[in-house]
Amino acid sequence: MGCGCLILLASGVSPRLALFLLWIFTDRLSISLESFWIGFAGFLVLPWTTLAWAIAYAPLGGVEGFGILLVAFGFIMDVSSWFGAGRERANRQPDMV
């Protein structure tokens, strides 16, 4: 229970920190992801989606029901962080006329 609370708090700071703690303290990533490289690519490109997948994964059934919504929400968080960062970068650039 204590480890779960720590990972939940870490996800508020950074999904990558939460994934790192999940990898160190639990075996959820090795259970839910097929290979190290899929997890590593998810860590770099889609951290919220990878974290949601690891949390929603059930060893016998995979991701079903509410878990699909959780993974979709993680993907939306990843995409919004990409576009939000691009929009913020465009706002900081001086207008070139």
KACORNOR-V975511 format. One record per residue. N is the residue number from 0. RES is the residue in one small letter. PHI is phi in whole degrees, -180 to 180 (999 if undefined). Layout:
BEGIN
n: {N	N}
res: {RES	RES}
phi: {PHI	PHI}
END
This chain:
BEGIN
n: {0	1	2	3	4	5	6	7	8	9	10	11	12	13	14	15	16	17	18	19	20	21	22	23	24	25	26	27	28	29	30	31	32	33	34	35	36	37	38	39	40	41	42	43	44	45	46	47	48	49	50	51	52	53	54	55	56	57	58	59	60	61	62	63	64	65	66	67	68	69	70	71	72	73	74	75	76	77	78	79	80	81	82	83	84	85	86	87	88	89	90	91	92	93	94	95	96}
res: {m	g	c	g	c	l	i	l	l	a	s	g	v	s	p	r	l	a	l	f	l	l	w	i	f	t	d	r	l	s	i	s	l	e	s	f	w	i	g	f	a	g	f	l	v	l	p	w	t	t	l	a	w	a	i	a	y	a	p	l	g	g	v	e	g	f	g	i	l	l	v	a	f	g	f	i	m	d	v	s	s	w	f	g	a	g	r	e	r	a	n	r	q	p	d	m	v}
phi: {999	-64	-68	-63	-67	-64	-69	-63	-65	-66	-68	-69	-81	-162	-67	-69	-64	-64	-64	-62	-66	-63	-70	-72	-98	-133	-113	-61	-69	-70	-76	-88	-108	-70	-146	-62	-69	-65	-65	-67	-64	-65	-61	-80	-102	-127	-67	-67	-66	-65	-64	-64	-63	-64	-75	-83	-71	-108	-55	-92	-112	79	-103	-139	60	-61	-61	-64	-65	-64	-67	-63	-64	-62	-66	-63	-63	-64	-65	-67	-70	-65	-72	-65	-67	-66	-67	-65	-64	-68	-70	-81	-73	-69	-67	-101	-113}
END
